[in-house]
Amino acid sequence: MGRGRELALLVALVAATSFAVPASAPGQRLPAQPIPEEPIADAPRFIGAPAEPNPVPAGTEAPRHPFMAENGRSNIHVDAYMTDTNTFAGPLGEDMRRVSTFQAADCASVTFDQRGRLVSICVGVEGPRLVLFHPRTLDQLASYRLPPRQPGSGTGGANPFTDFAGGGYFYLDHRDRAVIPTTTRHIYVVRQTDGPGFQRVRDYDLTGELDRDDAIVSALPDYAGLIWFVSTDGVVGNIDPASGEIESRTLRGEGITNSFAVDEDGGVYIVTDRALYRFDAPAGEPVSVTWREQYPNSLEQKPGQVDDGSGTTPSVMGDDLVAITDNADPMHVVVYRRAASVAGERQVCREPVFEAGASATDNSLIVTDSSIVVENNYGYEGPSSTFQGGVTAPGLARVDLDADGEGCAVAWNSDEISPTVVPKLSLANGLVYAYTKTRDTDDPWYLTAIDFRTGETVYKRLAGFGLGFNNNYAPVTLGPDGTAYVGVLGGLVALRDTAGGGPDPKAPGERPPGSARPTPPTDLGAPAGGQPSGDGDVGETGGSDRARPRPATRVGASATAGGASAYRSPACRWSHPRSRHWC
C-alpha cells in the first residue's frame, strides 16, 4: 500500500470517534478518553506468568547530565549516552491495568517532570503539540500547539509516518523546560507555568544555517551546555545559549535521520547514512570532526528503514565504547572505541544479526557495559504493513562483548515480532520491554517482557487492538512509578501492575515550578472513585490475584573506572563518580 492508503487509514482512525481532541486552557484538566477499538475478545489479554525480578548489575551508568533532567526522565533514550537501559522497574505482570488517551496523534517521546507528570510531544497529521499528562489517569493537564508541517519544506513533503524532524525528538532540561526542534527550523525552549500551562521563553532561529527544504532532526546539550543540533541534510552545529551564537558545518552528501549521543569528555557521536562521527567543539570554536568511521553499507533502503544507512542513534557503552548497526546484508552490530585517538583499530567487533535478506532496524540499541540488544524491523513500510494480520520479520537478539573486549558474539535470539518499537531494559528487574504483534487479523498489540539473561518471553500483556495501538516507531518508556508507556497512532497507552505505585502529582498550582522538590509519597492512589479512568481493563486472564512486593527501583552499587557509584536518596537517586553535578 502507498502513502495515500496510509493516510486514509489514519483519517479513518480519527473519524472512528465522535469527539475532537480539544486544546486545554491553563488550569483546565481534560479527562482521558480511551483510544477507540473494536470490542473484540478473542485474543488473550495475558500470556505467560508474572516475572520474578532479577536485577542486572548497573555497571557504568551515564553520569547525570548537568543540563538535562535526571536519567530516565529526560529523553526518548533514557540518558545522554542513549543507552535505553533504565534503573526504574517496569511492570512484572501482576494483574495488570491498562489506561489510554485518544489524541489522534502519536505521543512518542515521553519525559517526566520533577513532579512525576508526563511531558510529551504528540505528532499528528495536523502537526505536533506539547502536552502535559497526569501519569496515572493520562488526563490532559496542559497543551501547547507547535508550528505545523511547512509546505515545500522537509517536514511538509515527507511521509508523516517516517518523518521524525520538527518535534519527534526533544528533551527536558534541568529546569523542567522542553527544548524542541520545530518544523520552522527554530529551537524553542518552553517552560511550565502555574495553572498548569506552557510558555515559550527562548527561540533559537536556525533559518540562516539550514536551507528551506531542510529540517532539524534532533537537539541535545553537551556537558558544557552548548545545544547541538543535526539536520536531515547533514548540517551539524551548536548554539551557545548565553550569547545565541551558532557554529555549524555541513557533511556534504550525507543525510541524518537519527538523534545522537554525548559524553562527559566532550564527545558528540552522530551517525549519518554513510558513517559514524565523533565531533568536538569548545564554545566559540568551529565544529570539528574528531574522527570518522565509514561502516559497511548495502546502499539499500530496506523495508523498515527511513533511509539507506544505519537506523540507530549511536549508543555510548561503558567507559570507552560506542555502538551502532551498519546497513550490510545481513545487518551487523558494530562496536567502536570512542576516544579521540586510539592505538590500533578503532573497530572492536562487528557481529551479524538476523537473516540475510530480512534484517534491518531503525531503532536504537539497548546497551550495558558488555551487552547489546538489537531489534529487527525488516518489512515495516508503514501502518499498512501490520494491518489485518500483517506482520514483519521476527527477531530480537543480544550480542555480548568477549571477555577480553576484542570481539563479540550473539548470546541469544528471540522470535518475537516487534515491528518498530524502541525497546527498554529495566536494570531493576532484568526485563527487556518490547511491543509486539501477532498474525491475528484482529491486530492485537502486546507489551512483551523478555528475560534479558535468556531471551525467553516471560509474559505478554494486551495493549489494544487495531491501527490506533500501532506504535509506529515510538518507544516503550518506563516511568518512575513502574508504569510502561507506549506512544501509539491513537495517542498514548499506559500499562502497570495493580500493585504499582509512585509519586502522585499535586494539584495544579499547589507548588510553583522551580521551587524545592518535596519528598515523593510512596503510594499513588487511584483517582476519585477508587478506579483509574480510561479503559477499565482490569484483572483479566493471566494476572495474579496477589500483590507481590515491588522491587526497589534502583539496583546495588557497582564498580566503575572511577570507583563505586553512590546511592544518595530516593529523591537524588544515582550519581556518577565522574560527574561534578550531583542531583
Disulfide bonds with the S-S distance in Angstrom:
Cys107-Cys122 2.02
Cys349-Cys408 2.24
Cys572-Cys583 2.46
